């Protein structure tokens, strides 16, 4: 309970056998000694609640502030000492991070958002100015990002007693407004939108918990495989015990597999089914042979039929698995055939067709059946490579259950509002992504604390959004106090899952 007096007086709790009473008192100097003078009886405490002596008609609501989600996020940030590492702009940076977890719009909206929250009592900051926020972004960008993230992860390991044995690495891209940022380049947009200036963002998370180890920003035209070459150097500094490095087929290369192996880590990755691998697998890809019960593997709700063979990738030995999924085959085949049938109509009308479909038609617009058959040969197949000897079911499970990093990217682009990036200075773009990275860190910690409940981090914050702090005033006696609105059962469950001490706050 927080009591605020606008005079030199203060509220004193007086314990009696009949209970705890509240009185307004003031200290005065009398003949060189401090003497406490009773001013008036204010109320009493019962069952952890404050009961005012004033009539309810004399109590006015002054302000209602957002409190619940911020209390939780700030608690998680304090546990890992986040604010201490961000001085002298800790309050401003944390305010931006919390806003990205909840309702971030833009930098110039931050002072108004701050005023609607109870952050002035959680952070040593009475208010925000756009000038201080810009300074906070510049300070964040000036940090040694690699060293800073490594030290933060080490504190995270100590706090949560982590011993990571698996790391998932992936790359996404996002677009920028304008074309003046030197990082923004035209590249392969993963959302299949052409003409947008992009940046690449690499992210590594723990395979079990989804806690981020590090992130790195690249120009928009840097290939995914190249990002891992640069990131392996950063990963080397973490000095983690040997484990499994998991990444997607767009990132794999012989050099990457070798670089990871030199760290005494093993690779589990997807492999693009190019012509050399198709030739390798053709003797074993006959469905009549593959669709046998011993080859059936279930991963969650998905059924695969899989076989594997010894394989070397640029001299690194491992196991190569071929996996077939009936649903994926059907979806790919029907999607392609829909496009081809639509293209036939356009050609008959003398109109242009989607790029890439020309190979399925001859000069007169007739379907080239052989080309369609060749395109459909490996529909529904995927290929995995592992340098560690794993049971086949574990190999498939570890790879296809790596959606934890895909959820991380969805969080970054969704609730955290990574995009669109409105900065054009490269330094500010780096700082903006860094803020989003820190916001994802807090969301991942919240998700971990909620792992035994049915709540996600996002749904929990949404549930807590009605947990307000109400500021009251006794109009007659000018007495001020604050109260947190009564918690719902769901809110109590969330706070208890995070830390029981929050119920007493």
N, C-alpha and C positions, 0 to 999 in steps of 0.2 A: 504494500500500500504506500502510495506517495502522497505526502501532505505538503502543500505549498502555501506559505504565508507571505503576504505583501507588506508586512510591517516587520519590526525587529523582534516580534514575538514568535513563538514556535509551539508546536503541539507536543505535549508530554504524555506518555503512557504511564498510568498509575495503577499498579497492581493491588487489588484488594481481594479478600477472601470471596467476595461476591462476584468478582470479575475484574476485567481490565477497563479502566475508565480513561477518557481522553479529555485533557484540559488545555486551554490556551494559557501559556505563561510567558513571562518576559524576565530577562535578567537585568539587574541594575546594580551599579556600583554604589555601595553605602559604606562610607568610612573605610575605603580601601578594600572592601570585601564584596564579592558577588552575592547578591540576594535575589532569590527568585520570587516573583510576585504572581499570584494567581489572578487571572483576568476573568475567565468564565469557564463553565462546564460546557464541553462541546458534544460529547456523546459517549458511546461505549463500544467495545468489540465483543462480538458473539459469533462463535463458529467461524472465525477467520474473517468476518465481515464487519464493516463499520456502520453503526446505527447512529445517525445524527440526532441530537436533541431537538433540532429545529423541525418545525412542521414541514411536510413535503411541499406545501404551497410556498414556502420560503426558499426552497432550493431551486436554482436555475441551472440548466445545462448551458455551459459556455462553449465547449468544443467537443467534437467527436473525431477521434484520430484512428487511422489504420495502425493496428498493433500486432495482431496474432502472427501473420506470416513473417513480419520483421523480427519479432522475438525469436522465432525458430531459426531463421537464417543467421541472425547475429550470434546466437548460441553456437551454431556450428562453426562460424568463422572464428569465434573466440577460442574454441577448443584447439584449433590448429595454429593459433597465434597469427592470423592473417593480417590484422590491423597493424601489429608491431612491425611487420616487414614492409609496410607501405608508407611509413612516415617520410616526409612531413605532410603527406596528402592522404593519410589513411582514411579519415572520415569521408572525404569527398569520393575517393575511389570505392569504398565500401557502399556508399549511397548509390553510386552508379551500378555497382554489381547487383545490389538488392533490387534496384529498379529493373534491371535486365531480367531478373527472375520473376518479376511481377507485372510491370506495366510500363516498360520503357518506350518512349516516343522519340524524343530528340533531346539534345543538350540544353536548348533554351527552354524546354518544358520542365527541366529538373527542379528549379527553385519552387515552382508551384506544386509539383508532386511532393517535394520534401515537406512543404507546409501542411499537406493533408495527412502526414504520417506522424508517428510519435518518435521519429528518429533522433530528435534533439535530446531525448533522455537516454537513448541507447548509445549514441555517439557523442564524443566531445565536440559538438558543433552546433551552434545556435541557428545557423541558416546557411544556405548555399548561394553563391553568386556564380554567374556564368564564367567570370574571370578565373575564379578558383577552380572550377571544373575543367576549364581548358588547361590550366596549370597542372591539374591532376593527370590529364591525358599525356601531357608532355613528360611529366615525371615518370609515368608508367612506361613510356616508350624508352626512356633513358636508362632503365634498368638493364642489367645483363640478363636477358631473358633465359638463356640456357642455364646459367648458374642458379638463378632465382627459382626456376621451376624445379630443378633438381633438389635444392634445399627444402622447398615446400613439400615435395614428395617424400623426402626423408622424414620430415615431421609427421606427415600423414601415416607413414609406416609405423612410426613409434606410437602415435596416438591410437591407431587401430590394430596394432600388432600384425602388420601385413608381412608376408613372405611370398611375394609374387612369383609364381612359377609359369605364368602364361601372360603374354602381351599380344593385344590385337592392334594392328596398324592399318589405317585406311586414309584415303584422301578424298576430299570433296572440293567443289568450287562454288563460288558465289559471285554475284555481279555487283558492279559499282555504278552509281549515277555519274554520267559524264565520262570523258575519255582523257582527262588531263593527268590522272595519277600514273606515275611511271610503272607501278606494279600491274596496272590493268592491261591485259593483253587478250587478243582473240585466241581462243583455244577450243578444246572439245568440251562443250557445255554438257554436263551430265543430265541436264533437264531437256536436252535436245532443242534449245532455243538458239537461233543463230544471231550473230551480230552484237551480242552483249559483251562488254569488256569484263574480264574475269580476273579473279585471283584464286590461287590454289591454297587450301588449308589442310595440312597433314596433322593427324591426331593419333596418339598412342594411348591406350587404356589398359588397365589390368583385366585379364581375361575373366576372372571370377567376379570381381566387384564392380567393374566399370569405372574405377577411379582413374582420372587422367594422369599420365606421367609427364607428357609434354605436348606442345603444339608448335607448329612452324608454318610461316607464311611464305608462299612462293609466287613468282609471276604466273599469270594466267596461262601461259603457253608452255610451261614446264611439264614434261611427261610424268605420269604417276610413278613409274619405275625410277626415274631420276630423283624424285623426292626422297625415296628410301635410301638411296646412296648417301645423301647429305644427312639424313636423320640418324643413320646407324652410328655416325660419329658422335652425335649427341647422346644416343642411347648408351654408348660405351661408357660414358662418365657415370652412369648410375650404379655400376659394379654390382648388379644383381646376380644371384646364383643362377646357374644354367637352367634354362626353361625352354618353352616353345613359343616361337614368334610366328603369329598367324596373320596372313594378309591375303588380299584378293588377287584374282588372275591378272588384272590390269597393272599390277605392281611387280609381278614376278620377272626376274631376269637371272641369267647365270651369275652375274656379278653380285646381285643382291643375296642370292643363296650362299655364295662363298663368303661374303662379308659377314653375314649372320653366323655362319659356321665358325669363322675366326673368333667370334665372341664366345664360343663354346655354347651357343644356343642352337636349337634345331628349328627348321622351317616346316610349317604346314601351310600350303598355299594352293590357290586354284591355278590351273594352267589353261590358257586359251587353246581351243581345239583347232590349231592350224594344220596345214596339209601334212607336215611331218608326223604329228601325233595321230592324225586320222589314218595314215598309212600304218603306223605302229599298231593301232587298235583294230583295224578291219578284220583280222582273223578271229578276234574275240568279241566283236560287237554284234554278232548275229543274235537277234532276239530269241530265237528258238532255243539257243544254248543259254542265253543270259537269264531268261524267265524261268529259272528253276528255284525251288524253295531254298536250297543252301545259300543262294546269292541274295536273298531278300533281306533288306535292312530297313528298319523303321527309325526315323528321326523325328520325334514329336508326332505331328499329324501327317507327316510326309513319308511315303514308302519309296525306297530306292531298290534297284537291283544293281549290284556292284561286284566287280572283279578287280584284282590288282596284279601287277607284275613288277619285277625289279626294273629299275630305270636309273640312268645317270643324266644329270643335268649339268652340262659343262664340267664333267669329271666328278661331280658330287653325287655320291650314291644315295639312293633312296627307294621308296616304293611309289609307284604310280597307280592310282585307282581310277577306273572308269565307272561312272554312276549314271543310271538311266532312271528318269522319272516320267511316268506315263502322263500325268497332268501337264507337266511342262511341255512335253512333246506335242500334246493336243493343242495347247494354247498357242505355241509358236507356229505350228502348222496352219491352224485356222486363221490366225492373224495375218500371216503372209498371204494365204489364199484370198482373204477378203481384199487385201491391197491389190493383188493381181487382177481380180475380177473388176474392181473399180477402175484400175488402170486400163483394162480392155475397153471399157465404156468411153473413157476419155480419148483413147486413141481412135476409136470409131468416130468420134466427134471432131477429130483433128486438134485436140487439146494436149497440152504438156502433161506429163505424168511425174510422179514422185521420183526424185533422183535415186538411182540404184536399182530401179525396176526395169530399166531398158534391156538388161541382159536376158530377161525372160521372154522377149518378143523379137521376132525377125523383122526385116525391113517392111513387110506388109502388115505388121501388127498381129501376126499369128503367134500363139503360145509356143514356146520352145520347151517341150515336155522334158527333154533330157536335162536342161538347165534346172528345171523345177525339182526333178528327182535328185540331182546332185545337191541342191540346196537343202533338201529335206533329209538327207542321209543321216546326219547326226543331230537332228532335232531331239531335244529332251535329254541329251547326254551332257555331262560335265566331267571334268578331269581334275583330280587332286594329286598333289605331290607332297611327300613327307620324307624328311631325312631321319626321322625317328621311327623306330620299329614300333608301330601301334597296332592293336587289334583293329580290324576293319570297321567294326561298329563304332569304336572310339574315334577313329580317324574321321568318319563322317559326322559324328556328333559334334566334335570340337570345331570342325570347319563350318558346318551349316547352322550351328547355334551361335555364331559370332555376331548375331544381330544386335548385340549390346552396343557395338560402335555405330551401327546404323541408327539405333535409337538415340545415341548421343548426337549424331548429325541432325536428326529430326528435332531434337530439343534445341540445338543451336539455331536452326533456321525457323523454329516455331516459337515456343514460349520465350526463348532468350532473345529473339529478334536480331539475329546476326545481320540479316539483310533487309532491305538493300543498304549498302554502305554509302553514306552521304559525304564522307570526307574525301578530299582529293590529295592532301599531303600524304606521302608514303608513311611518315612517322605516325600520323593520326590514324591511318588505316591499321597499322600494326597495333596501336594502343586500343583501338576499338575491338579488334579480334581478341586481344589479351583480356579485356573486360569480359567478353563473352565466354572465354575459356574459364575465367574465375567463377562466373555465374554457373557454368556447367559443373565445375568442381563442387560447389555447394549443393546443386541439385543431385549430384551423384551421391554425396554424403547423406542427404535426406532420403534418397531412395534406398540406400543401404540400411538406414535406421528403420525404415518402414517395411523391410523385407518379410517380416512375419505377419504383416497385415495385408488387407486387400487394397490399400491405398497406393497410388503412384505418387511421386513427388509433386507432379502437377495437380492431381486431384486433392492432395493434402493441403497445398497452398490455397487452392480454391475454397476448400472447406473452412480454412482458417481466416479467409478474407472477411468474414462477418464477426470476427473477434476484435471488437473495438475497445479503445480506452476512452471513457467518457469523463470530461472535466466538469465538475459541479461547483456551484457557488451558493453559499448561504447569503442571500441578498441583504438580510437584516444585519448580520454580524460581520459581513465581508470575509467569511471563512471559506477557503478553497480546498478541494480535495479531488482525487481522481479515483475512478473505479473501472475495473475491467468488467465488461458485460458477462452475464452468466454463461458458462460454457455449455455447449451441447455435448451429448454423449460421444459423438464422433470426434469433436475437438479434444475432449479429454483423452480419448484413445490415442489420437495422434501425438499429443504432448507426452503421454506416458511412454509411447514407443520410442520417442526421441530421447527423452531424459525425464524421469519422474520429478526431478527438481524444478522443472518448468511449471508444474502444477502449483507450486508454492510462490512462484514469482509474481 
